[in-house]
Amino acid sequence: MSAVASATASDGRTRDRVAQLLLRRGATTAAELGAELGLSPAAIRKHLDAMLAEQLVEQRERPSHRPRGRGRPAKAFVLTAAAREDLNPHHYDGIATAALRWIVEQHGPEALSAFASAQVQALEERLKAVILAAGTDPMARAEALAEALTAEGYAASASTIASGGQLCQHHCPVAHVAAEFPQLCDAETEVISRLIGTHVQRLATIAHGDGVCTTHIPASPNAPTAITVRTDT
């Protein structure tokens, strides 16, 4: 292999690692990507510039809950829809969307909600035993659920925050279909609520154009000090 070909192959492998990390984490800064992958600022910038040019990633302003100080807001990188499709191709989205449209036209929106609930029932049954083994604490269940969802291909993580906790899913296998039919997201949220054992609230979804599906879990009265637990690595 020539030096040029070797360098090209190496660049491709590094960009695959960047893409996989963005898939798991969602919006991530260049500094965070470089630190995770052991790359210098110049090296990570080179790869990100190439991925921007190829429309594999895009930049977004990272939301901050802290008062904004001086300087520019942090810029984070997220995968584009095309890049997500390459990493997790959905060859049957078109026919699935057509089928759901037919259900609504023939039987009404209530039939679609019933269909969505039936579809996630199998997922709920697969995960139930794992979640019950985690005990009754909602965050312990959320951590177990994140691990189980990761095994199902959702690239999930759970964290404890000041207002309670959150469950993040960095991949959605039905994102393109759910963009038109949010009943699929609603049914999944109901499953999460039942498995964790408390009311939860969806704050963001990939289907709606967000980088990550984020579900908020309200704090219990005796919640501990906020920590972060990663379960997607």
One Martini backbone bead per residue (centre of mass of N, CA, C, O) as a GRO file, in nm:
protein
  233
    1MET     BB    1   0.097   0.035   0.022
    2SER     BB    2   0.073   0.352  -0.005
    3ALA     BB    3   0.102   0.641   0.162
    4VAL     BB    4  -0.162   0.763   0.059
    5ALA     BB    5  -0.349   0.519   0.111
    6SER     BB    6  -0.287   0.494   0.413
    7ALA     BB    7  -0.388   0.776   0.495
    8THR     BB    8  -0.677   0.741   0.389
    9ALA     BB    9  -0.756   0.500   0.568
   10SER     BB   10  -0.704   0.641   0.838
   11ASP     BB   11  -0.908   0.868   0.801
   12GLY     BB   12  -1.156   0.685   0.773
   13ARG     BB   13  -1.139   0.555   1.054
   14THR     BB   14  -1.158   0.817   1.216
   15ARG     BB   15  -1.435   0.909   1.102
   16ASP     BB   16  -1.587   0.664   1.206
   17ARG     BB   17  -1.535   0.730   1.505
   18VAL     BB   18  -1.671   1.003   1.506
   19ALA     BB   19  -1.951   0.904   1.414
   20GLN     BB   20  -2.001   0.704   1.648
   21LEU     BB   21  -1.979   0.916   1.873
   22LEU     BB   22  -2.213   1.097   1.772
   23LEU     BB   23  -2.430   0.878   1.788
   24ARG     BB   24  -2.406   0.839   2.103
   25ARG     BB   25  -2.396   1.164   2.200
   26GLY     BB   26  -2.431   1.373   1.996
   27ALA     BB   27  -2.372   1.672   2.079
   28THR     BB   28  -2.026   1.775   2.007
   29THR     BB   29  -1.729   1.890   2.062
   30ALA     BB   30  -1.413   1.911   1.950
   31ALA     BB   31  -1.274   1.874   2.225
   32GLU     BB   32  -1.428   1.614   2.306
   33LEU     BB   33  -1.344   1.443   2.066
   34GLY     BB   34  -1.037   1.464   2.099
   35ALA     BB   35  -1.022   1.347   2.387
   36GLU     BB   36  -1.155   1.068   2.324
   37LEU     BB   37  -0.948   1.008   2.059
   38GLY     BB   38  -0.656   1.141   2.085
   39LEU     BB   39  -0.665   1.436   1.954
   40SER     BB   40  -0.576   1.707   1.821
   41PRO     BB   41  -0.707   2.000   1.733
   42ALA     BB   42  -0.602   1.988   1.438
   43ALA     BB   43  -0.697   1.699   1.370
   44ILE     BB   44  -1.003   1.725   1.434
   45ARG     BB   45  -1.050   1.963   1.241
   46LYS     BB   46  -0.983   1.817   0.979
   47HIS     BB   47  -1.210   1.605   0.997
   48LEU     BB   48  -1.451   1.801   1.032
   49ASP     BB   49  -1.414   1.959   0.770
   50ALA     BB   50  -1.454   1.714   0.585
   51MET     BB   51  -1.742   1.640   0.696
   52LEU     BB   52  -1.871   1.908   0.621
   53ALA     BB   53  -1.814   1.892   0.313
   54GLU     BB   54  -1.979   1.598   0.309
   55GLN     BB   55  -2.237   1.618   0.494
   56LEU     BB   56  -2.201   1.457   0.789
   57VAL     BB   57  -2.192   1.732   0.937
   58GLU     BB   58  -2.305   1.974   1.188
   59GLN     BB   59  -2.361   2.289   1.328
   60ARG     BB   60  -2.425   2.388   1.674
   61GLU     BB   61  -2.562   2.543   1.929
   62ARG     BB   62  -2.508   2.502   2.256
   63PRO     BB   63  -2.694   2.462   2.508
   64SER     BB   64  -2.745   2.679   2.801
   65HIS     BB   65  -2.810   2.710   3.166
   66ARG     BB   66  -2.616   2.935   3.177
   67PRO     BB   67  -2.494   3.226   3.202
   68ARG     BB   68  -2.387   3.438   2.968
   69GLY     BB   69  -2.087   3.525   2.870
   70ARG     BB   70  -1.817   3.572   2.727
   71GLY     BB   71  -1.818   3.509   2.412
   72ARG     BB   72  -1.869   3.239   2.237
   73PRO     BB   73  -2.063   2.997   2.176
   74ALA     BB   74  -2.082   2.676   2.174
   75LYS     BB   75  -1.982   2.434   1.937
   76ALA     BB   76  -2.152   2.168   1.783
   77PHE     BB   77  -2.166   1.831   1.669
   78VAL     BB   78  -2.364   1.665   1.413
   79LEU     BB   79  -2.537   1.449   1.250
   80THR     BB   80  -2.668   1.387   0.969
   81ALA     BB   81  -2.915   1.226   0.813
   82ALA     BB   82  -2.729   1.084   0.607
   83ALA     BB   83  -2.533   0.962   0.815
   84ARG     BB   84  -2.739   0.796   0.970
   85GLU     BB   85  -2.821   0.625   0.728
   86ASP     BB   86  -2.542   0.492   0.682
   87LEU     BB   87  -2.525   0.362   0.974
   88ASN     BB   88  -2.869   0.323   0.966
   89PRO     BB   89  -3.037   0.169   0.753
   90HIS     BB   90  -3.380   0.230   0.598
   91HIS     BB   91  -3.527   0.043   0.355
   92TYR     BB   92  -3.853   0.051   0.478
   93ASP     BB   93  -3.976   0.339   0.511
   94GLY     BB   94  -4.168   0.376   0.271
   95ILE     BB   95  -4.366   0.136   0.330
   96ALA     BB   96  -4.429   0.214   0.622
   97THR     BB   97  -4.555   0.488   0.564
   98ALA     BB   98  -4.776   0.385   0.375
   99ALA     BB   99  -4.914   0.199   0.581
  100LEU     BB  100  -4.989   0.422   0.789
  101ARG     BB  101  -5.162   0.589   0.600
  102TRP     BB  102  -5.370   0.368   0.550
  103ILE     BB  103  -5.469   0.337   0.838
  104VAL     BB  104  -5.576   0.626   0.867
  105GLU     BB  105  -5.768   0.629   0.619
  106GLN     BB  106  -5.936   0.361   0.707
  107HIS     BB  107  -5.932   0.395   1.062
  108GLY     BB  108  -5.772   0.610   1.186
  109PRO     BB  109  -5.579   0.739   1.450
  110GLU     BB  110  -5.649   0.521   1.662
  111ALA     BB  111  -5.524   0.283   1.505
  112LEU     BB  112  -5.234   0.389   1.514
  113SER     BB  113  -5.199   0.389   1.821
  114ALA     BB  114  -5.248   0.085   1.851
  115PHE     BB  115  -5.015  -0.004   1.672
  116ALA     BB  116  -4.785   0.129   1.830
  117SER     BB  117  -4.832  -0.024   2.095
  118ALA     BB  118  -4.790  -0.309   1.974
  119GLN     BB  119  -4.493  -0.267   1.878
  120VAL     BB  120  -4.373  -0.203   2.182
  121GLN     BB  121  -4.449  -0.457   2.345
  122ALA     BB  122  -4.209  -0.641   2.279
  123LEU     BB  123  -3.994  -0.456   2.402
  124GLU     BB  124  -4.110  -0.454   2.689
  125GLU     BB  125  -4.085  -0.761   2.741
  126ARG     BB  126  -3.772  -0.776   2.706
  127LEU     BB  127  -3.710  -0.551   2.944
  128LYS     BB  128  -3.857  -0.613   3.213
  129ALA     BB  129  -3.665  -0.804   3.370
  130VAL     BB  130  -3.423  -0.609   3.387
  131ILE     BB  131  -3.570  -0.379   3.541
  132LEU     BB  132  -3.675  -0.534   3.791
  133ALA     BB  133  -3.377  -0.610   3.889
  134ALA     BB  134  -3.310  -0.295   3.975
  135GLY     BB  135  -3.568  -0.220   4.117
  136THR     BB  136  -3.743   0.091   4.233
  137ASP     BB  137  -3.553   0.294   4.140
  138PRO     BB  138  -3.566   0.508   3.878
  139MET     BB  139  -3.256   0.538   3.813
  140ALA     BB  140  -3.183   0.241   3.814
  141ARG     BB  141  -3.379   0.180   3.582
  142ALA     BB  142  -3.260   0.375   3.374
  143GLU     BB  143  -2.983   0.241   3.357
  144ALA     BB  144  -3.091  -0.036   3.269
  145LEU     BB  145  -3.240   0.069   3.019
  146ALA     BB  146  -2.997   0.181   2.868
  147GLU     BB  147  -2.852  -0.087   2.834
  148ALA     BB  148  -3.083  -0.235   2.689
  149LEU     BB  149  -3.112  -0.034   2.450
  150THR     BB  150  -2.828  -0.067   2.344
  151ALA     BB  151  -2.869  -0.370   2.272
  152GLU     BB  152  -3.108  -0.269   2.062
  153GLY     BB  153  -2.967   0.008   1.913
  154TYR     BB  154  -2.998   0.309   2.077
  155ALA     BB  155  -2.766   0.444   2.222
  156ALA     BB  156  -2.774   0.474   2.548
  157SER     BB  157  -2.831   0.705   2.831
  158ALA     BB  158  -2.774   0.792   3.182
  159SER     BB  159  -2.876   1.065   3.412
  160THR     BB  160  -2.808   1.279   3.682
  161ILE     BB  161  -2.991   1.564   3.784
  162ALA     BB  162  -3.121   1.826   3.953
  163SER     BB  163  -3.432   1.747   3.839
  164GLY     BB  164  -3.315   1.433   3.822
  165GLY     BB  165  -3.346   1.277   3.511
  166GLN     BB  166  -3.202   1.110   3.208
  167LEU     BB  167  -3.289   0.978   2.886
  168CYS     BB  168  -3.075   0.879   2.613
  169GLN     BB  169  -3.119   0.859   2.250
  170HIS     BB  170  -2.891   0.827   1.965
  171HIS     BB  171  -3.102   0.622   1.835
  172CYS     BB  172  -3.354   0.574   1.567
  173PRO     BB  173  -3.517   0.325   1.378
  174VAL     BB  174  -3.794   0.539   1.321
  175ALA     BB  175  -3.749   0.843   1.249
  176HIS     BB  176  -3.875   0.889   0.962
  177VAL     BB  177  -4.160   0.791   1.042
  178ALA     BB  178  -4.201   0.964   1.310
  179ALA     BB  179  -4.209   1.243   1.171
  180GLU     BB  180  -4.518   1.176   1.078
  181PHE     BB  181  -4.559   0.963   1.342
  182PRO     BB  182  -4.571   1.041   1.680
  183GLN     BB  183  -4.705   0.784   1.802
  184LEU     BB  184  -4.441   0.624   1.832
  185CYS     BB  185  -4.321   0.804   2.056
  186ASP     BB  186  -4.555   0.785   2.256
  187ALA     BB  187  -4.539   0.478   2.303
  188GLU     BB  188  -4.246   0.476   2.406
  189THR     BB  189  -4.291   0.663   2.649
  190GLU     BB  190  -4.490   0.474   2.796
  191VAL     BB  191  -4.285   0.248   2.837
  192ILE     BB  192  -4.081   0.403   3.005
  193SER     BB  193  -4.274   0.472   3.234
  194ARG     BB  194  -4.344   0.179   3.317
  195LEU     BB  195  -4.051   0.075   3.367
  196ILE     BB  196  -3.967   0.300   3.580
  197GLY     BB  197  -4.237   0.399   3.757
  198THR     BB  198  -4.290   0.690   3.618
  199HIS     BB  199  -4.324   0.993   3.524
  200VAL     BB  200  -4.260   1.122   3.196
  201GLN     BB  201  -4.065   1.346   2.964
  202ARG     BB  202  -4.047   1.462   2.647
  203LEU     BB  203  -3.801   1.692   2.506
  204ALA     BB  204  -3.676   1.508   2.266
  205THR     BB  205  -3.636   1.426   1.906
  206ILE     BB  206  -3.518   1.298   1.618
  207ALA     BB  207  -3.784   1.323   1.449
  208HIS     BB  208  -3.784   1.652   1.513
  209GLY     BB  209  -3.448   1.721   1.481
  210ASP     BB  210  -3.293   1.616   1.700
  211GLY     BB  211  -3.002   1.463   1.820
  212VAL     BB  212  -3.183   1.360   2.071
  213CYS     BB  213  -3.350   1.147   2.280
  214THR     BB  214  -3.528   1.305   2.555
  215THR     BB  215  -3.593   1.194   2.895
  216HIS     BB  216  -3.765   1.296   3.174
  217ILE     BB  217  -3.695   1.246   3.532
  218PRO     BB  218  -3.823   1.298   3.813
  219ALA     BB  219  -3.763   1.384   4.120
  220SER     BB  220  -3.717   1.263   4.416
  221PRO     BB  221  -3.733   1.364   4.742
  222ASN     BB  222  -3.439   1.179   4.790
  223ALA     BB  223  -3.237   1.294   4.604
  224PRO     BB  224  -2.933   1.303   4.492
  225THR     BB  225  -2.663   1.421   4.389
  226ALA     BB  226  -2.545   1.511   4.100
  227ILE     BB  227  -2.477   1.278   3.838
  228THR     BB  228  -2.293   1.071   3.600
  229VAL     BB  229  -2.411   0.804   3.376
  230ARG     BB  230  -2.253   0.590   3.158
  231THR     BB  231  -2.395   0.335   2.906
  232ASP     BB  232  -2.255   0.368   2.590
  233THR     BB  233  -1.937   0.226   2.632
   0.00000   0.00000   0.00000
